[in-house]
């Protein structure tokens, strides 16, 4: 299992747009096959950092999920909303494994 952490740098004056964007992904991402943990908007501290977190089985499954998301009408609409509203200043993805869970022999990458 891989966990995708997306770190967003957002326009702090457009937090409401990021929250709308997050709620839309809350419907589209699970429907397209990823296990959504959640989207997180700034509350205290930095007003420009936000996160999205979800699980996928593998990088191959991630690629298939991205294709489904790109073909999904709600996914396309949300992407266009972000482009139009310009609240995302930067987006970085990192894939991590949960190293604290016990692993069975042969499960290590």
Biopython code that builds the backbone (N, CA, C, O; Angstrom):
import numpy as np
from Bio.PDB.StructureBuilder import StructureBuilder

atoms = [
    (1, "UNK", "N", (0.849, -1.174, 0.000)),
    (1, "UNK", "CA", (0.000, 0.000, 0.000)),
    (1, "UNK", "C", (0.900, 1.244, 0.000)),
    (1, "UNK", "O", (1.865, 1.329, 0.759)),
    (2, "UNK", "N", (0.567, 2.183, -0.851)),
    (2, "UNK", "CA", (1.266, 3.465, -0.904)),
    (2, "UNK", "C", (0.314, 4.566, -0.461)),
    (2, "UNK", "O", (-0.880, 4.528, -0.761)),
    (3, "UNK", "N", (0.846, 5.535, 0.247)),
    (3, "UNK", "CA", (0.062, 6.699, 0.624)),
    (3, "UNK", "C", (0.609, 7.890, -0.128)),
    (3, "UNK", "O", (1.800, 8.189, -0.057)),
    (4, "UNK", "N", (-0.265, 8.569, -0.850)),
    (4, "UNK", "CA", (0.093, 9.765, -1.594)),
    (4, "UNK", "C", (-0.229, 10.986, -0.744)),
    (4, "UNK", "O", (-1.373, 11.210, -0.348)),
    (5, "UNK", "N", (0.807, 11.766, -0.477)),
    (5, "UNK", "CA", (0.642, 13.040, 0.225)),
    (5, "UNK", "C", (0.802, 14.141, -0.811)),
    (5, "UNK", "O", (1.838, 14.237, -1.467)),
    (6, "UNK", "N", (-0.221, 14.969, -0.957)),
    (6, "UNK", "CA", (-0.131, 16.120, -1.855)),
    (6, "UNK", "C", (-0.025, 17.361, -0.977)),
    (6, "UNK", "O", (-0.907, 17.643, -0.165)),
    (7, "UNK", "N", (1.054, 18.085, -1.154)),
    (7, "UNK", "CA", (1.225, 19.348, -0.428)),
    (7, "UNK", "C", (0.899, 20.470, -1.397)),
    (7, "UNK", "O", (1.506, 20.598, -2.459)),
    (8, "UNK", "N", (-0.069, 21.273, -1.006)),
    (8, "UNK", "CA", (-0.487, 22.407, -1.814)),
    (8, "UNK", "C", (-0.009, 23.698, -1.174)),
    (8, "UNK", "O", (-0.041, 23.842, 0.048)),
    (9, "UNK", "N", (0.424, 24.612, -1.980)),
    (9, "UNK", "CA", (0.592, 25.995, -1.570)),
    (9, "UNK", "C", (-0.587, 26.717, -2.198)),
    (9, "UNK", "O", (-0.732, 26.738, -3.421)),
    (10, "UNK", "N", (-1.437, 27.315, -1.350)),
    (10, "UNK", "CA", (-2.652, 27.944, -1.848)),
    (10, "UNK", "C", (-2.609, 29.451, -1.608)),
    (10, "UNK", "O", (-1.885, 29.947, -0.744)),
    (11, "UNK", "N", (-3.389, 30.139, -2.382)),
    (11, "UNK", "CA", (-3.575, 31.581, -2.175)),
    (11, "UNK", "C", (-4.379, 31.732, -0.881)),
    (11, "UNK", "O", (-5.506, 31.242, -0.808)),
    (12, "UNK", "N", (-3.832, 32.392, 0.136)),
    (12, "UNK", "CA", (-4.532, 32.470, 1.420)),
    (12, "UNK", "C", (-5.848, 33.250, 1.345)),
    (12, "UNK", "O", (-6.693, 33.119, 2.231)),
    (13, "UNK", "N", (-6.024, 34.039, 0.326)),
    (13, "UNK", "CA", (-7.289, 34.781, 0.175)),
    (13, "UNK", "C", (-8.359, 33.928, -0.504)),
    (13, "UNK", "O", (-9.500, 34.365, -0.659)),
    (14, "UNK", "N", (-7.987, 32.698, -0.911)),
    (14, "UNK", "CA", (-8.934, 31.831, -1.611)),
    (14, "UNK", "C", (-9.099, 30.480, -0.906)),
    (14, "UNK", "O", (-9.248, 29.443, -1.552)),
    (15, "UNK", "N", (-9.070, 30.514, 0.406)),
    (15, "UNK", "CA", (-9.247, 29.289, 1.194)),
    (15, "UNK", "C", (-10.614, 28.655, 0.929)),
    (15, "UNK", "O", (-10.724, 27.430, 0.882)),
    (16, "UNK", "N", (-11.644, 29.461, 0.756)),
    (16, "UNK", "CA", (-12.987, 28.929, 0.493)),
    (16, "UNK", "C", (-13.015, 28.122, -0.803)),
    (16, "UNK", "O", (-13.687, 27.094, -0.875)),
    (17, "UNK", "N", (-12.299, 28.574, -1.817)),
    (17, "UNK", "CA", (-12.239, 27.835, -3.074)),
    (17, "UNK", "C", (-11.520, 26.498, -2.877)),
    (17, "UNK", "O", (-11.920, 25.481, -3.445)),
    (18, "UNK", "N", (-10.452, 26.507, -2.064)),
    (18, "UNK", "CA", (-9.752, 25.244, -1.795)),
    (18, "UNK", "C", (-10.674, 24.277, -1.061)),
    (18, "UNK", "O", (-10.657, 23.078, -1.343)),
    (19, "UNK", "N", (-11.469, 24.770, -0.137)),
    (19, "UNK", "CA", (-12.390, 23.895, 0.594)),
    (19, "UNK", "C", (-13.438, 23.317, -0.359)),
    (19, "UNK", "O", (-13.772, 22.136, -0.257)),
    (20, "UNK", "N", (-13.955, 24.118, -1.272)),
    (20, "UNK", "CA", (-14.902, 23.606, -2.266)),
    (20, "UNK", "C", (-14.238, 22.530, -3.128)),
    (20, "UNK", "O", (-14.829, 21.479, -3.381)),
    (21, "UNK", "N", (-13.028, 22.791, -3.572)),
    (21, "UNK", "CA", (-12.233, 21.851, -4.369)),
    (21, "UNK", "C", (-12.051, 20.532, -3.595)),
    (21, "UNK", "O", (-12.206, 19.450, -4.161)),
    (22, "UNK", "N", (-11.728, 20.632, -2.323)),
    (22, "UNK", "CA", (-11.514, 19.461, -1.467)),
    (22, "UNK", "C", (-12.781, 18.630, -1.331)),
    (22, "UNK", "O", (-12.730, 17.402, -1.401)),
    (23, "UNK", "N", (-13.896, 19.280, -1.141)),
    (23, "UNK", "CA", (-15.164, 18.554, -0.974)),
    (23, "UNK", "C", (-15.555, 17.819, -2.250)),
    (23, "UNK", "O", (-16.118, 16.726, -2.200)),
    (24, "UNK", "N", (-15.253, 18.424, -3.383)),
    (24, "UNK", "CA", (-15.531, 17.756, -4.655)),
    (24, "UNK", "C", (-14.655, 16.528, -4.806)),
    (24, "UNK", "O", (-15.135, 15.479, -5.235)),
    (25, "UNK", "N", (-13.359, 16.637, -4.457)),
    (25, "UNK", "CA", (-12.490, 15.462, -4.506)),
    (25, "UNK", "C", (-12.988, 14.397, -3.540)),
    (25, "UNK", "O", (-12.797, 13.205, -3.780)),
    (26, "UNK", "N", (-13.624, 14.815, -2.451)),
    (26, "UNK", "CA", (-14.163, 13.855, -1.485)),
    (26, "UNK", "C", (-15.177, 12.910, -2.096)),
    (26, "UNK", "O", (-15.371, 11.803, -1.595)),
    (27, "UNK", "N", (-15.822, 13.324, -3.160)),
    (27, "UNK", "CA", (-16.753, 12.463, -3.890)),
    (27, "UNK", "C", (-16.058, 11.739, -5.044)),
    (27, "UNK", "O", (-16.248, 10.537, -5.227)),
    (28, "UNK", "N", (-15.255, 12.467, -5.823)),
    (28, "UNK", "CA", (-14.681, 11.914, -7.049)),
    (28, "UNK", "C", (-13.559, 10.910, -6.796)),
    (28, "UNK", "O", (-13.485, 9.890, -7.482)),
    (29, "UNK", "N", (-12.695, 11.177, -5.837)),
    (29, "UNK", "CA", (-11.530, 10.309, -5.621)),
    (29, "UNK", "C", (-11.949, 8.890, -5.225)),
    (29, "UNK", "O", (-11.478, 7.938, -5.849)),
    (30, "UNK", "N", (-12.810, 8.703, -4.221)),
    (30, "UNK", "CA", (-13.200, 7.330, -3.883)),
    (30, "UNK", "C", (-13.930, 6.628, -5.032)),
    (30, "UNK", "O", (-13.745, 5.430, -5.250)),
    (31, "UNK", "N", (-14.746, 7.368, -5.755)),
    (31, "UNK", "CA", (-15.482, 6.786, -6.876)),
    (31, "UNK", "C", (-14.532, 6.275, -7.964)),
    (31, "UNK", "O", (-14.850, 5.322, -8.676)),
    (32, "UNK", "N", (-13.363, 6.917, -8.087)),
    (32, "UNK", "CA", (-12.406, 6.534, -9.124)),
    (32, "UNK", "C", (-11.378, 5.515, -8.646)),
    (32, "UNK", "O", (-10.511, 5.108, -9.419)),
    (33, "UNK", "N", (-11.461, 5.097, -7.379)),
    (33, "UNK", "CA", (-10.674, 3.948, -6.951)),
    (33, "UNK", "C", (-9.565, 4.161, -5.945)),
    (33, "UNK", "O", (-8.862, 3.204, -5.619)),
    (34, "UNK", "N", (-9.373, 5.364, -5.438)),
    (34, "UNK", "CA", (-8.365, 5.561, -4.390)),
    (34, "UNK", "C", (-9.077, 5.629, -3.034)),
    (34, "UNK", "O", (-10.249, 5.996, -2.951)),
    (35, "UNK", "N", (-8.356, 5.275, -1.995)),
    (35, "UNK", "CA", (-8.874, 5.307, -0.624)),
    (35, "UNK", "C", (-8.527, 6.672, -0.034)),
    (35, "UNK", "O", (-7.419, 6.874, 0.464)),
    (36, "UNK", "N", (-9.467, 7.598, -0.092)),
    (36, "UNK", "CA", (-9.227, 8.966, 0.376)),
    (36, "UNK", "C", (-9.183, 9.015, 1.892)),
    (36, "UNK", "O", (-10.120, 8.589, 2.567)),
    (37, "UNK", "N", (-8.085, 9.540, 2.421)),
    (37, "UNK", "CA", (-7.973, 9.793, 3.857)),
    (37, "UNK", "C", (-8.568, 11.164, 4.144)),
    (37, "UNK", "O", (-9.330, 11.321, 5.099)),
    (38, "UNK", "N", (-8.227, 12.159, 3.325)),
    (38, "UNK", "CA", (-8.850, 13.464, 3.482)),
    (38, "UNK", "C", (-8.049, 14.579, 2.858)),
    (38, "UNK", "O", (-6.892, 14.412, 2.472)),
    (39, "UNK", "N", (-8.701, 15.721, 2.771)),
    (39, "UNK", "CA", (-8.080, 16.976, 2.365)),
    (39, "UNK", "C", (-8.094, 17.881, 3.577)),
    (39, "UNK", "O", (-9.068, 17.912, 4.330)),
    (40, "UNK", "N", (-7.009, 18.619, 3.765)),
    (40, "UNK", "CA", (-6.819, 19.408, 4.971)),
    (40, "UNK", "C", (-6.475, 20.842, 4.591)),
    (40, "UNK", "O", (-5.499, 21.093, 3.884)),
    (41, "UNK", "N", (-7.283, 21.774, 5.066)),
    (41, "UNK", "CA", (-7.106, 23.197, 4.770)),
    (41, "UNK", "C", (-6.444, 23.890, 5.958)),
    (41, "UNK", "O", (-6.522, 23.395, 7.083)),
    (42, "UNK", "N", (-5.796, 25.024, 5.722)),
    (42, "UNK", "CA", (-5.162, 25.758, 6.816)),
    (42, "UNK", "C", (-6.183, 26.167, 7.892)),
    (42, "UNK", "O", (-7.327, 26.517, 7.602)),
    (43, "UNK", "N", (-5.718, 26.107, 9.125)),
    (43, "UNK", "CA", (-6.549, 26.569, 10.249)),
    (43, "UNK", "C", (-5.734, 27.476, 11.166)),
    (43, "UNK", "O", (-6.099, 28.633, 11.378)),
    (44, "UNK", "N", (-4.644, 26.964, 11.704)),
    (44, "UNK", "CA", (-3.718, 27.743, 12.528)),
    (44, "UNK", "C", (-2.328, 27.573, 11.945)),
    (44, "UNK", "O", (-2.048, 26.584, 11.268)),
    (45, "UNK", "N", (-1.473, 28.520, 12.204)),
    (45, "UNK", "CA", (-0.118, 28.450, 11.661)),
    (45, "UNK", "C", (-0.107, 28.987, 10.246)),
    (45, "UNK", "O", (-0.648, 30.059, 9.976)),
    (46, "UNK", "N", (0.506, 28.248, 9.347)),
    (46, "UNK", "CA", (0.606, 28.683, 7.949)),
    (46, "UNK", "C", (-0.778, 28.857, 7.342)),
    (46, "UNK", "O", (-1.669, 28.033, 7.549)),
    (47, "UNK", "N", (-0.945, 29.927, 6.599)),
    (47, "UNK", "CA", (-2.219, 30.143, 5.906)),
    (47, "UNK", "C", (-2.138, 29.728, 4.452)),
    (47, "UNK", "O", (-3.098, 29.899, 3.701)),
    (48, "UNK", "N", (-0.986, 29.179, 4.045)),
    (48, "UNK", "CA", (-0.800, 28.843, 2.637)),
    (48, "UNK", "C", (-0.591, 27.358, 2.373)),
    (48, "UNK", "O", (-0.585, 26.939, 1.215)),
    (49, "UNK", "N", (-0.418, 26.551, 3.420)),
    (49, "UNK", "CA", (-0.191, 25.116, 3.218)),
    (49, "UNK", "C", (-1.469, 24.322, 3.442)),
    (49, "UNK", "O", (-2.190, 24.533, 4.418)),
    (50, "UNK", "N", (-1.735, 23.404, 2.515)),
    (50, "UNK", "CA", (-2.880, 22.505, 2.610)),
    (50, "UNK", "C", (-2.421, 21.139, 2.112)),
    (50, "UNK", "O", (-1.385, 21.027, 1.457)),
    (51, "UNK", "N", (-3.198, 20.098, 2.425)),
    (51, "UNK", "CA", (-2.778, 18.742, 2.081)),
    (51, "UNK", "C", (-3.953, 17.900, 1.604)),
    (51, "UNK", "O", (-5.096, 18.099, 2.015)),
    (52, "UNK", "N", (-3.642, 16.962, 0.732)),
    (52, "UNK", "CA", (-4.557, 15.902, 0.340)),
    (52, "UNK", "C", (-3.830, 14.590, 0.573)),
    (52, "UNK", "O", (-2.639, 14.484, 0.281)),
    (53, "UNK", "N", (-4.534, 13.576, 1.100)),
    (53, "UNK", "CA", (-3.894, 12.306, 1.438)),
    (53, "UNK", "C", (-4.826, 11.159, 1.040)),
    (53, "UNK", "O", (-6.000, 11.133, 1.410)),
    (54, "UNK", "N", (-4.270, 10.215, 0.279)),
    (54, "UNK", "CA", (-5.043, 9.031, -0.071)),
    (54, "UNK", "C", (-4.116, 7.838, -0.284)),
    (54, "UNK", "O", (-2.912, 7.992, -0.491)),
    (55, "UNK", "N", (-4.705, 6.649, -0.227)),
    (55, "UNK", "CA", (-3.963, 5.404, -0.418)),
    (55, "UNK", "C", (-4.282, 4.786, -1.772)),
    (55, "UNK", "O", (-5.406, 4.881, -2.267)),
    (56, "UNK", "N", (-3.274, 4.152, -2.361)),
    (56, "UNK", "CA", (-3.436, 3.328, -3.558)),
    (56, "UNK", "C", (-2.608, 2.062, -3.338)),
    (56, "UNK", "O", (-1.666, 2.055, -2.545)),
    (57, "UNK", "N", (-2.967, 1.006, -4.040)),
    (57, "UNK", "CA", (-2.277, -0.271, -3.861)),
    (57, "UNK", "C", (-0.846, -0.245, -4.386)),
    (57, "UNK", "O", (0.045, -0.847, -3.788)),
    (58, "UNK", "N", (-0.618, 0.453, -5.509)),
    (58, "UNK", "CA", (0.692, 0.430, -6.146)),
    (58, "UNK", "C", (0.786, 1.609, -7.104)),
    (58, "UNK", "O", (-0.202, 2.302, -7.347)),
    (59, "UNK", "N", (1.980, 1.832, -7.646)),
    (59, "UNK", "CA", (2.129, 2.893, -8.649)),
    (59, "UNK", "C", (1.348, 2.557, -9.916)),
    (59, "UNK", "O", (0.823, 3.457, -10.572)),
    (60, "UNK", "N", (1.264, 1.281, -10.268)),
    (60, "UNK", "CA", (0.461, 0.884, -11.428)),
    (60, "UNK", "C", (-1.012, 1.207, -11.192)),
    (60, "UNK", "O", (-1.692, 1.711, -12.085)),
    (61, "UNK", "N", (-1.501, 0.915, -9.990)),
    (61, "UNK", "CA", (-2.889, 1.249, -9.658)),
    (61, "UNK", "C", (-3.093, 2.764, -9.637)),
    (61, "UNK", "O", (-4.154, 3.252, -10.027)),
    (62, "UNK", "N", (-2.093, 3.501, -9.190)),
    (62, "UNK", "CA", (-2.168, 4.965, -9.202)),
    (62, "UNK", "C", (-2.360, 5.477, -10.630)),
    (62, "UNK", "O", (-3.190, 6.354, -10.869)),
    (63, "UNK", "N", (-1.600, 4.935, -11.571)),
    (63, "UNK", "CA", (-1.724, 5.365, -12.964)),
    (63, "UNK", "C", (-3.119, 5.068, -13.509)),
    (63, "UNK", "O", (-3.698, 5.896, -14.212)),
    (64, "UNK", "N", (-3.657, 3.901, -13.191)),
    (64, "UNK", "CA", (-5.009, 3.551, -13.630)),
    (64, "UNK", "C", (-6.045, 4.465, -12.978)),
    (64, "UNK", "O", (-6.987, 4.908, -13.635)),
    (65, "UNK", "N", (-5.872, 4.744, -11.696)),
    (65, "UNK", "CA", (-6.758, 5.661, -10.973)),
    (65, "UNK", "C", (-6.737, 7.050, -11.607)),
    (65, "UNK", "O", (-7.793, 7.656, -11.794)),
    (66, "UNK", "N", (-5.544, 7.565, -11.942)),
    (66, "UNK", "CA", (-5.434, 8.903, -12.554)),
    (66, "UNK", "C", (-6.175, 8.967, -13.891)),
    (66, "UNK", "O", (-6.784, 9.986, -14.217)),
    (67, "UNK", "N", (-6.123, 7.878, -14.664)),
    (67, "UNK", "CA", (-6.855, 7.835, -15.937)),
    (67, "UNK", "C", (-8.361, 7.876, -15.693)),
    (67, "UNK", "O", (-9.093, 8.576, -16.392)),
    (68, "UNK", "N", (-8.815, 7.120, -14.695)),
    (68, "UNK", "CA", (-10.253, 7.135, -14.374)),
    (68, "UNK", "C", (-10.671, 8.520, -13.895)),
    (68, "UNK", "O", (-11.736, 9.013, -14.266)),
    (69, "UNK", "N", (-9.836, 9.148, -13.074)),
    (69, "UNK", "CA", (-10.151, 10.482, -12.553)),
    (69, "UNK", "C", (-10.201, 11.513, -13.684)),
    (69, "UNK", "O", (-11.065, 12.389, -13.681)),
    (70, "UNK", "N", (-9.291, 11.418, -14.639)),
    (70, "UNK", "CA", (-9.269, 12.349, -15.774)),
    (70, "UNK", "C", (-10.503, 12.177, -16.658)),
    (70, "UNK", "O", (-10.960, 13.136, -17.280)),
    (71, "UNK", "N", (-11.042, 10.960, -16.715)),
    (71, "UNK", "CA", (-12.219, 10.691, -17.539)),
    (71, "UNK", "C", (-13.521, 10.973, -16.795)),
    (71, "UNK", "O", (-14.582, 11.048, -17.415)),
    (72, "UNK", "N", (-13.454, 11.129, -15.496)),
    (72, "UNK", "CA", (-14.637, 11.347, -14.666)),
    (72, "UNK", "C", (-15.144, 12.783, -14.852)),
    (72, "UNK", "O", (-14.354, 13.719, -14.727)),
    (73, "UNK", "N", (-16.431, 12.987, -15.146)),
    (73, "UNK", "CA", (-16.941, 14.356, -15.348)),
    (73, "UNK", "C", (-16.704, 15.271, -14.147)),
    (73, "UNK", "O", (-16.327, 16.428, -14.329)),
    (74, "UNK", "N", (-16.914, 14.784, -12.941)),
    (74, "UNK", "CA", (-16.694, 15.606, -11.751)),
    (74, "UNK", "C", (-15.207, 15.907, -11.567)),
    (74, "UNK", "O", (-14.844, 17.011, -11.160)),
    (75, "UNK", "N", (-14.355, 14.940, -11.861)),
    (75, "UNK", "CA", (-12.908, 15.157, -11.783)),
    (75, "UNK", "C", (-12.451, 16.222, -12.760)),
    (75, "UNK", "O", (-11.681, 17.112, -12.400)),
    (76, "UNK", "N", (-12.922, 16.137, -13.994)),
    (76, "UNK", "CA", (-12.565, 17.142, -15.009)),
    (76, "UNK", "C", (-13.077, 18.518, -14.601)),
    (76, "UNK", "O", (-12.369, 19.517, -14.731)),
    (77, "UNK", "N", (-14.308, 18.561, -14.108)),
    (77, "UNK", "CA", (-14.896, 19.830, -13.680)),
    (77, "UNK", "C", (-14.086, 20.458, -12.540)),
    (77, "UNK", "O", (-13.872, 21.670, -12.521)),
    (78, "UNK", "N", (-13.643, 19.637, -11.602)),
    (78, "UNK", "CA", (-12.878, 20.156, -10.472)),
    (78, "UNK", "C", (-11.505, 20.669, -10.909)),
    (78, "UNK", "O", (-11.040, 21.702, -10.429)),
    (79, "UNK", "N", (-10.871, 19.950, -11.809)),
    (79, "UNK", "CA", (-9.593, 20.405, -12.355)),
    (79, "UNK", "C", (-9.773, 21.759, -13.048)),
    (79, "UNK", "O", (-8.971, 22.671, -12.847)),
    (80, "UNK", "N", (-10.818, 21.890, -13.857)),
    (80, "UNK", "CA", (-11.091, 23.152, -14.558)),
    (80, "UNK", "C", (-11.404, 24.280, -13.564)),
    (80, "UNK", "O", (-10.995, 25.423, -13.768)),
    (81, "UNK", "N", (-12.129, 23.952, -12.494)),
    (81, "UNK", "CA", (-12.426, 24.938, -11.448)),
    (81, "UNK", "C", (-11.122, 25.481, -10.849)),
    (81, "UNK", "O", (-10.981, 26.690, -10.663)),
    (82, "UNK", "N", (-10.179, 24.595, -10.550)),
    (82, "UNK", "CA", (-8.893, 25.027, -9.977)),
    (82, "UNK", "C", (-8.126, 25.896, -10.959)),
    (82, "UNK", "O", (-7.511, 26.886, -10.562)),
    (83, "UNK", "N", (-8.156, 25.536, -12.234)),
    (83, "UNK", "CA", (-7.458, 26.338, -13.244)),
    (83, "UNK", "C", (-8.088, 27.723, -13.379)),
    (83, "UNK", "O", (-7.386, 28.728, -13.491)),
    (84, "UNK", "N", (-9.401, 27.762, -13.368)),
    (84, "UNK", "CA", (-10.119, 29.025, -13.534)),
    (84, "UNK", "C", (-9.939, 29.953, -12.327)),
    (84, "UNK", "O", (-9.717, 31.153, -12.485)),
    (85, "UNK", "N", (-10.036, 29.390, -11.135)),
    (85, "UNK", "CA", (-9.995, 30.192, -9.901)),
    (85, "UNK", "C", (-8.576, 30.509, -9.443)),
    (85, "UNK", "O", (-8.375, 31.449, -8.675)),
    (86, "UNK", "N", (-7.597, 29.746, -9.897)),
    (86, "UNK", "CA", (-6.177, 29.998, -9.642)),
    (86, "UNK", "C", (-5.834, 30.118, -8.147)),
    (86, "UNK", "O", (-5.083, 31.009, -7.751)),
    (87, "UNK", "N", (-6.379, 29.231, -7.335)),
    (87, "UNK", "CA", (-6.074, 29.247, -5.902)),
    (87, "UNK", "C", (-4.925, 28.319, -5.551)),
    (87, "UNK", "O", (-4.357, 28.426, -4.464)),
    (88, "UNK", "N", (-4.569, 27.401, -6.462)),
    (88, "UNK", "CA", (-3.432, 26.512, -6.232)),
    (88, "UNK", "C", (-2.183, 27.161, -6.821)),
    (88, "UNK", "O", (-2.087, 27.357, -8.032)),
    (89, "UNK", "N", (-1.234, 27.489, -5.960)),
    (89, "UNK", "CA", (-0.004, 28.126, -6.411)),
    (89, "UNK", "C", (1.080, 27.092, -6.711)),
    (89, "UNK", "O", (1.941, 27.303, -7.564)),
    (90, "UNK", "N", (1.018, 25.972, -5.992)),
    (90, "UNK", "CA", (2.000, 24.900, -6.181)),
    (90, "UNK", "C", (1.416, 23.613, -5.632)),
    (90, "UNK", "O", (0.616, 23.623, -4.697)),
    (91, "UNK", "N", (1.828, 22.507, -6.228)),
    (91, "UNK", "CA", (1.316, 21.191, -5.836)),
    (91, "UNK", "C", (2.459, 20.188, -5.933)),
    (91, "UNK", "O", (3.063, 20.038, -6.995)),
    (92, "UNK", "N", (2.762, 19.500, -4.834)),
    (92, "UNK", "CA", (3.832, 18.502, -4.796)),
    (92, "UNK", "C", (3.266, 17.181, -4.302)),
    (92, "UNK", "O", (2.551, 17.144, -3.301)),
    (93, "UNK", "N", (3.586, 16.085, -5.007)),
    (93, "UNK", "CA", (3.144, 14.745, -4.594)),
    (93, "UNK", "C", (4.340, 13.931, -4.115)),
    (93, "UNK", "O", (5.419, 13.957, -4.707)),
    (94, "UNK", "N", (4.109, 13.208, -3.020)),
    (94, "UNK", "CA", (5.096, 12.288, -2.486)),
    (94, "UNK", "C", (4.378, 10.987, -2.159)),
    (94, "UNK", "O", (3.298, 11.000, -1.569)),
    (95, "UNK", "N", (4.977, 9.864, -2.543)),
    (95, "UNK", "CA", (4.414, 8.553, -2.224)),
    (95, "UNK", "C", (5.261, 7.922, -1.133)),
    (95, "UNK", "O", (6.479, 7.803, -1.264)),
    (96, "UNK", "N", (4.595, 7.516, -0.048)),
    (96, "UNK", "CA", (5.280, 6.939, 1.099)),
    (96, "UNK", "C", (4.645, 5.604, 1.462)),
    (96, "UNK", "O", (3.488, 5.338, 1.138)),
    (97, "UNK", "N", (5.431, 4.770, 2.143)),
    (97, "UNK", "CA", (4.886, 3.543, 2.724)),
    (97, "UNK", "C", (4.778, 3.758, 4.224)),
    (97, "UNK", "O", (5.531, 4.540, 4.804)),
    (98, "UNK", "N", (3.846, 3.067, 4.844)),
    (98, "UNK", "CA", (3.676, 3.149, 6.286)),
    (98, "UNK", "C", (4.718, 2.236, 6.930)),
    (98, "UNK", "O", (4.527, 1.023, 7.009)),
    (99, "UNK", "N", (5.805, 2.820, 7.384)),
    (99, "UNK", "CA", (6.925, 2.062, 7.925)),
    (99, "UNK", "C", (6.685, 1.598, 9.363)),
    (99, "UNK", "O", (7.432, 0.754, 9.858)),
    (100, "UNK", "N", (5.681, 2.117, 10.035)),
    (100, "UNK", "CA", (5.452, 1.738, 11.425)),
    (100, "UNK", "C", (4.597, 0.482, 11.559)),
    (100, "UNK", "O", (4.564, -0.131, 12.626)),
    (101, "UNK", "N", (3.907, 0.094, 10.492)),
    (101, "UNK", "CA", (3.114, -1.138, 10.538)),
    (101, "UNK", "C", (4.023, -2.345, 10.412)),
    (101, "UNK", "O", (5.004, -2.304, 9.669)),
    (102, "UNK", "N", (3.714, -3.426, 11.131)),
    (102, "UNK", "CA", (4.500, -4.640, 10.958)),
    (102, "UNK", "C", (4.384, -5.129, 9.509)),
    (102, "UNK", "O", (3.304, -5.095, 8.919)),
    (103, "UNK", "N", (5.493, -5.576, 8.954)),
    (103, "UNK", "CA", (5.491, -6.066, 7.567)),
    (103, "UNK", "C", (5.744, -7.564, 7.573)),
    (103, "UNK", "O", (6.508, -8.091, 8.382)),
    (104, "UNK", "N", (5.074, -8.230, 6.641)),
    (104, "UNK", "CA", (5.305, -9.660, 6.468)),
    (104, "UNK", "C", (6.501, -9.843, 5.547)),
    (104, "UNK", "O", (6.806, -8.972, 4.733)),
    (105, "UNK", "N", (7.156, -10.945, 5.675)),
    (105, "UNK", "CA", (8.298, -11.244, 4.824)),
    (105, "UNK", "C", (7.871, -11.154, 3.356)),
    (105, "UNK", "O", (6.840, -11.703, 2.970)),
    (106, "UNK", "N", (8.661, -10.466, 2.553)),
    (106, "UNK", "CA", (8.359, -10.315, 1.133)),
    (106, "UNK", "C", (7.562, -9.064, 0.807)),
    (106, "UNK", "O", (7.383, -8.739, -0.367)),
    (107, "UNK", "N", (7.072, -8.343, 1.835)),
    (107, "UNK", "CA", (6.275, -7.146, 1.600)),
    (107, "UNK", "C", (7.112, -5.882, 1.425)),
    (107, "UNK", "O", (6.613, -4.880, 0.912)),
    (108, "UNK", "N", (8.361, -5.914, 1.837)),
    (108, "UNK", "CA", (9.191, -4.719, 1.718)),
    (108, "UNK", "C", (9.497, -4.451, 0.263)),
    (108, "UNK", "O", (9.753, -5.375, -0.509)),
    (109, "UNK", "N", (9.472, -3.185, -0.110)),
    (109, "UNK", "CA", (9.768, -2.837, -1.507)),
    (109, "UNK", "C", (11.231, -3.036, -1.847)),
    (109, "UNK", "O", (11.640, -2.788, -2.981)),
]
sb = StructureBuilder()
sb.init_structure("model")
sb.init_model(0)
sb.init_chain("A")
sb.init_seg("    ")
for serial, (resi, resn, name, xyz) in enumerate(atoms, 1):
    if name == "N":
        sb.init_residue(resn, " ", resi, " ")
    sb.init_atom(name, np.array(xyz, "f"), 0.0, 1.0, " ", f" {name:<3s}", serial, name[0])
structure = sb.get_structure()
